[in-house]
Amino acid sequence: MVLRLFDRTVTLPAQCAAALRVLLAGSVVRVGDLPGLDDDADRLTLTRRLLREAVLVPA
């Protein structure tokens, strides 16, 4: 899965698709509630990556 940003692309595993859709919808969501990922470590990894890439902002 590829997320295209203005100045770069971010490549993510295909299993992140459902969680990414929820995150990009713009609603406030808890990391532990992200769908499609097997465990909390995967949810944290995805969230940290998107925060580092400035795709997400903490609420």
N, CA, C and O atoms as a Tinker XYZ file with bonds, in Angstrom:
   236  protein
     1  N      0.846000   -1.157000    0.000000    73     2
     2  CA     0.000000    0.000000    0.000000    64     1     3
     3  C      0.899000    1.229000    0.000000    63     2     4     5
     4  O      1.905000    1.276000    0.708000    81     3
     5  N      0.526000    2.224000   -0.802000    73     3     6
     6  CA     1.307000    3.452000   -0.921000    64     5     7
     7  C      0.427000    4.642000   -0.564000    63     6     8     9
     8  O     -0.683000    4.784000   -1.076000    81     7
     9  N      0.929000    5.484000    0.309000    73     7    10
    10  CA     0.259000    6.725000    0.686000    64     9    11
    11  C      1.040000    7.856000    0.036000    63    10    12    13
    12  O      2.214000    8.068000    0.342000    81    11
    13  N      0.392000    8.574000   -0.853000    73    11    14
    14  CA     1.064000    9.659000   -1.562000    64    13    15
    15  C      0.821000   10.980000   -0.851000    63    14    16    17
    16  O     -0.319000   11.394000   -0.641000    81    15
    17  N      1.920000   11.631000   -0.484000    73    15    18
    18  CA     1.866000   12.937000    0.164000    64    17    19
    19  C      2.342000   13.977000   -0.843000    63    18    20    21
    20  O      2.746000   13.624000   -1.951000    81    19
    21  N      2.300000   15.236000   -0.477000    73    19    22
    22  CA     2.699000   16.286000   -1.410000    64    21    23
    23  C      4.138000   16.136000   -1.878000    63    22    24    25
    24  O      4.425000   16.318000   -3.061000    81    23
    25  N      5.037000   15.810000   -0.973000    73    23    26
    26  CA     6.450000   15.803000   -1.309000    64    25    27
    27  C      7.122000   14.430000   -1.256000    63    26    28    29
    28  O      8.330000   14.322000   -1.464000    81    27
    29  N      6.346000   13.391000   -0.981000    73    27    30
    30  CA     6.928000   12.054000   -0.879000    64    29    31
    31  C      5.824000   10.990000   -0.877000    63    30    32    33
    32  O      4.633000   11.300000   -0.821000    81    31
    33  N      6.254000    9.746000   -0.939000    73    31    34
    34  CA     5.320000    8.632000   -0.793000    64    33    35
    35  C      5.748000    7.812000    0.417000    63    34    36    37
    36  O      6.935000    7.698000    0.723000    81    35
    37  N      4.770000    7.251000    1.090000    73    35    38
    38  CA     5.016000    6.405000    2.246000    64    37    39
    39  C      4.479000    5.021000    1.903000    63    38    40    41
    40  O      3.304000    4.869000    1.568000    81    39
    41  N      5.332000    4.026000    1.987000    73    39    42
    42  CA     4.940000    2.650000    1.694000    64    41    43
    43  C      4.614000    1.937000    3.002000    63    42    44    45
    44  O      5.389000    1.969000    3.958000    81    43
    45  N      3.465000    1.301000    3.021000    73    43    46
    46  CA     2.991000    0.591000    4.206000    64    45    47
    47  C      2.546000   -0.811000    3.804000    63    46    48    49
    48  O      2.174000   -1.038000    2.653000    81    47
    49  N      2.582000   -1.753000    4.747000    73    47    50
    50  CA     2.084000   -3.103000    4.449000    64    49    51
    51  C      0.589000   -3.084000    4.120000    63    50    52    53
    52  O     -0.150000   -2.242000    4.631000    81    51
    53  N      0.155000   -3.987000    3.289000    73    51    54
    54  CA    -1.249000   -4.062000    2.863000    64    53    55
    55  C     -2.201000   -4.263000    4.037000    63    54    56    57
    56  O     -3.349000   -3.822000    3.978000    81    55
    57  N     -1.747000   -4.919000    5.099000    73    55    58
    58  CA    -2.620000   -5.158000    6.243000    64    57    59
    59  C     -2.980000   -3.879000    6.994000    63    58    60    61
    60  O     -3.848000   -3.908000    7.867000    81    59
    61  N     -2.341000   -2.770000    6.677000    73    59    62
    62  CA    -2.633000   -1.480000    7.316000    64    61    63
    63  C     -3.787000   -0.738000    6.647000    63    62    64    65
    64  O     -4.178000    0.330000    7.118000    81    63
    65  N     -4.332000   -1.269000    5.574000    73    63    66
    66  CA    -5.326000   -0.555000    4.770000    64    65    67
    67  C     -6.559000   -0.135000    5.571000    63    66    68    69
    68  O     -6.967000    1.024000    5.498000    81    67
    69  N     -7.152000   -1.038000    6.323000    73    67    70
    70  CA    -8.370000   -0.700000    7.083000    64    69    71
    71  C     -8.083000    0.356000    8.141000    63    70    72    73
    72  O     -8.858000    1.298000    8.308000    81    71
    73  N     -6.979000    0.204000    8.851000    73    71    74
    74  CA    -6.615000    1.178000    9.878000    64    73    75
    75  C     -6.312000    2.535000    9.245000    63    74    76    77
    76  O     -6.696000    3.573000    9.784000    81    75
    77  N     -5.640000    2.528000    8.126000    73    75    78
    78  CA    -5.304000    3.781000    7.449000    64    77    79
    79  C     -6.566000    4.505000    6.984000    63    78    80    81
    80  O     -6.651000    5.727000    7.105000    81    79
    81  N     -7.526000    3.789000    6.465000    73    79    82
    82  CA    -8.790000    4.417000    6.059000    64    81    83
    83  C     -9.475000    5.109000    7.232000    63    82    84    85
    84  O     -9.986000    6.221000    7.095000    81    83
    85  N     -9.482000    4.443000    8.383000    73    83    86
    86  CA   -10.093000    5.031000    9.579000    64    85    87
    87  C     -9.328000    6.276000   10.010000    63    86    88    89
    88  O     -9.934000    7.298000   10.329000    81    87
    89  N     -8.010000    6.197000   10.019000    73    87    90
    90  CA    -7.197000    7.338000   10.440000    64    89    91
    91  C     -7.347000    8.530000    9.503000    63    90    92    93
    92  O     -7.407000    9.673000    9.955000    81    91
    93  N     -7.406000    8.268000    8.214000    73    91    94
    94  CA    -7.487000    9.357000    7.243000    64    93    95
    95  C     -8.889000    9.937000    7.097000    63    94    96    97
    96  O     -9.073000   10.952000    6.425000    81    95
    97  N     -9.875000    9.302000    7.717000    73    95    98
    98  CA   -11.243000    9.817000    7.664000    64    97    99
    99  C    -11.382000   11.126000    8.446000    63    98   100   101
   100  O    -12.321000   11.890000    8.224000    81    99
   101  N    -10.456000   11.374000    9.348000    73    99   102
   102  CA   -10.445000   12.644000   10.053000    64   101   103
   103  C    -11.106000   12.656000   11.410000    63   102   104   105
   104  O    -11.046000   13.668000   12.109000    81   103
   105  N    -11.730000   11.573000   11.804000    73   103   106
   106  CA   -12.352000   11.502000   13.124000    64   105   107
   107  C    -11.299000   11.180000   14.180000    63   106   108   109
   108  O    -10.249000   10.615000   13.876000    81   107
   109  N    -11.590000   11.541000   15.400000    73   107   110
   110  CA   -10.718000   11.169000   16.504000    64   109   111
   111  C    -10.915000    9.686000   16.773000    63   110   112   113
   112  O    -12.045000    9.219000   16.913000    81   111
   113  N     -9.817000    8.950000   16.845000    73   111   114
   114  CA    -9.885000    7.509000   17.070000    64   113   115
   115  C     -8.753000    7.108000   18.011000    63   114   116   117
   116  O     -7.649000    7.647000   17.938000    81   115
   117  N     -9.040000    6.160000   18.889000    73   115   118
   118  CA    -8.010000    5.637000   19.781000    64   117   119
   119  C     -7.158000    4.624000   19.028000    63   118   120   121
   120  O     -7.665000    3.862000   18.205000    81   119
   121  N     -5.876000    4.623000   19.313000    73   119   122
   122  CA    -4.964000    3.698000   18.654000    64   121   123
   123  C     -5.420000    2.252000   18.860000    63   122   124   125
   124  O     -5.354000    1.449000   17.930000    81   123
   125  N     -5.869000    1.921000   20.035000    73   123   126
   126  CA    -6.303000    0.565000   20.329000    64   125   127
   127  C     -7.543000    0.131000   19.581000    63   126   128   129
   128  O     -7.857000   -1.059000   19.533000    81   127
   129  N     -8.261000    1.091000   18.989000    73   127   130
   130  CA    -9.489000    0.781000   18.251000    64   129   131
   131  C     -9.279000    0.637000   16.744000    63   130   132   133
   132  O    -10.241000    0.427000   16.006000    81   131
   133  N     -8.052000    0.746000   16.288000    73   131   134
   134  CA    -7.790000    0.637000   14.849000    64   133   135
   135  C     -8.072000   -0.771000   14.355000    63   134   136   137
   136  O     -7.602000   -1.739000   14.951000    81   135
   137  N     -8.833000   -0.901000   13.275000    73   135   138
   138  CA    -9.192000   -2.225000   12.758000    64   137   139
   139  C     -8.118000   -2.818000   11.848000    63   138   140   141
   140  O     -7.270000   -2.105000   11.312000    81   139
   141  N     -8.177000   -4.122000   11.693000    73   139   142
   142  CA    -7.376000   -4.798000   10.685000    64   141   143
   143  C     -5.959000   -5.152000   11.076000    63   142   144   145
   144  O     -5.249000   -5.789000   10.298000    81   143
   145  N     -5.526000   -4.755000   12.267000    73   143   146
   146  CA    -4.169000   -5.078000   12.702000    64   145   147
   147  C     -4.244000   -6.088000   13.834000    63   146   148   149
   148  O     -5.137000   -6.025000   14.679000    81   147
   149  N     -3.297000   -7.023000   13.845000    73   147   150
   150  CA    -3.374000   -8.163000   14.759000    64   149   151
   151  C     -3.141000   -7.819000   16.225000    63   150   152   153
   152  O     -3.800000   -8.384000   17.099000    81   151
   153  N     -2.232000   -6.919000   16.508000    73   151   154
   154  CA    -1.950000   -6.639000   17.914000    64   153   155
   155  C     -1.639000   -5.163000   18.133000    63   154   156   157
   156  O     -1.506000   -4.386000   17.187000    81   155
   157  N     -1.529000   -4.802000   19.401000    73   155   158
   158  CA    -1.285000   -3.404000   19.750000    64   157   159
   159  C      0.063000   -2.914000   19.245000    63   158   160   161
   160  O      0.207000   -1.731000   18.936000    81   159
   161  N      1.052000   -3.791000   19.155000    73   159   162
   162  CA     2.366000   -3.383000   18.656000    64   161   163
   163  C      2.264000   -2.892000   17.210000    63   162   164   165
   164  O      2.896000   -1.901000   16.846000    81   163
   165  N      1.474000   -3.580000   16.390000    73   163   166
   166  CA     1.283000   -3.153000   15.001000    64   165   167
   167  C      0.551000   -1.814000   14.938000    63   166   168   169
   168  O      0.886000   -0.957000   14.121000    81   167
   169  N     -0.442000   -1.638000   15.798000    73   167   170
   170  CA    -1.191000   -0.373000   15.836000    64   169   171
   171  C     -0.280000    0.779000   16.234000    63   170   172   173
   172  O     -0.336000    1.856000   15.640000    81   171
   173  N      0.559000    0.549000   17.240000    73   171   174
   174  CA     1.489000    1.589000   17.684000    64   173   175
   175  C      2.525000    1.917000   16.618000    63   174   176   177
   176  O      2.862000    3.082000   16.407000    81   175
   177  N      3.025000    0.893000   15.955000    73   175   178
   178  CA     4.016000    1.104000   14.902000    64   177   179
   179  C      3.443000    1.957000   13.774000    63   178   180   181
   180  O      4.090000    2.900000   13.319000    81   179
   181  N      2.239000    1.631000   13.324000    73   179   182
   182  CA     1.599000    2.407000   12.260000    64   181   183
   183  C      1.371000    3.845000   12.714000    63   182   184   185
   184  O      1.672000    4.783000   11.977000    81   183
   185  N      0.848000    4.019000   13.904000    73   183   186
   186  CA     0.552000    5.359000   14.406000    64   185   187
   187  C      1.819000    6.187000   14.560000    63   186   188   189
   188  O      1.851000    7.352000   14.163000    81   187
   189  N      2.845000    5.606000   15.122000    73   187   190
   190  CA     4.124000    6.335000   15.263000    64   189   191
   191  C      4.681000    6.733000   13.909000    63   190   192   193
   192  O      5.187000    7.843000   13.741000    81   191
   193  N      4.589000    5.842000   12.955000    73   191   194
   194  CA     5.108000    6.151000   11.608000    64   193   195
   195  C      4.355000    7.316000   10.988000    63   194   196   197
   196  O      4.970000    8.207000   10.402000    81   195
   197  N      3.022000    7.323000   11.108000    73   195   198
   198  CA     2.232000    8.394000   10.515000    64   197   199
   199  C      2.402000    9.710000   11.269000    63   198   200   201
   200  O      2.314000   10.781000   10.669000    81   199
   201  N      2.642000    9.643000   12.564000    73   199   202
   202  CA     2.959000   10.864000   13.318000    64   201   203
   203  C      4.307000   11.428000   12.875000    63   202   204   205
   204  O      4.438000   12.634000   12.663000    81   203
   205  N      5.307000   10.560000   12.734000    73   203   206
   206  CA     6.648000   10.970000   12.300000    64   205   207
   207  C      6.614000   11.579000   10.891000    63   206   208   209
   208  O      7.356000   12.516000   10.598000    81   207
   209  N      5.750000   11.041000   10.024000    73   207   210
   210  CA     5.630000   11.544000    8.659000    64   209   211
   211  C      4.734000   12.780000    8.579000    63   210   212   213
   212  O      4.545000   13.335000    7.497000    81   211
   213  N      4.177000   13.218000    9.717000    73   211   214
   214  CA     3.285000   14.386000    9.814000    64   213   215
   215  C      1.981000   14.182000    9.061000    63   214   216   217
   216  O      1.396000   15.135000    8.545000    81   215
   217  N      1.530000   12.935000    9.001000    73   215   218
   218  CA     0.247000   12.621000    8.410000    64   217   219
   219  C     -0.846000   12.772000    9.469000    63   218   220   221
   220  O     -1.955000   13.220000    9.177000    81   219
   221  N     -0.513000   12.391000   10.697000    73   219   222
   222  CA    -1.444000   12.484000   11.830000    64   221   223
   223  C     -0.989000   13.551000   12.807000    63   222   224   225
   224  O      0.188000   13.908000   12.858000    81   223
   225  N     -1.928000   14.048000   13.572000    73   223   226
   226  CA    -1.627000   14.921000   14.704000    64   225   227
   227  C     -2.352000   14.354000   15.918000    63   226   228   229
   228  O     -3.480000   13.875000   15.796000    81   227
   229  N     -1.719000   14.401000   17.087000    73   227   230
   230  CA    -2.394000   13.869000   18.278000    64   229   231
   231  C     -3.557000   14.753000   18.693000    63   230   232   233
   232  O     -3.510000   15.973000   18.534000    81   231
   233  N     -4.585000   14.141000   19.219000    73   231   234
   234  CA    -5.755000   14.898000   19.683000    64   233   235
   235  C     -5.668000   15.110000   21.175000    63   234   236
   236  O     -6.556000   15.727000   21.763000    81   235
